[in-house]
Structures are given as C-alpha cells and as structure tokens.
C-alpha cells in the first residue's frame, strides 16, 4: 500500500482516485502520521476467483440435500 502526504493527496486527488478505482489502496499521512485511507468500496474490490471457488466447494461439502432432488424441492414449494 502506497503512502502519500495530505498536500500531495489534495493536489493529485483525481490521479489517486483513478488508481483506487483500479483496486489500489493508498494511505494519506499528515506530518508522517496516517490520517486516512483511500480504497475502493467493497462492491468494486476484486475477489480472487480461486478463493471464491474454494469457499463454494467447502459450502457444498457442508450442506447436502440428503437425497432430495431439485425437482422434489420445486414440487414441495408449489404446495
């Protein structure tokens, strides 16, 4: 994570925002002390596909249908 001073952040805010939009995180300091972080909102953060796939597989292993089929569940929902 990069660190920039408050004056530089104010002067170059549009450039910093472009970098943040691409996924970077930037710490803003005042007299060398961190005072803020620029980071993309959670909706724009890029997730690691391998991690997501691993989480889905783990979820599937823990949650079984117990012999039910998708068709059975659909029919049950109609009643």
C-alpha angles and dihedrals in degrees: 000000000000124000125214132178121250093248092051090046091053092047096046102030096130091054092046092050091053089054092047090050087058090056105269124137118217127190117213117211135193114205088345095306118115110244104163145004128221111209136151117266115258091257090063099041113113114237123211105251092210091056092048092049091049090051091050091050091049090050091051091051092053097043116056127173093228095228096316118131126216088247091055091052092048091051091047090053091054094061 
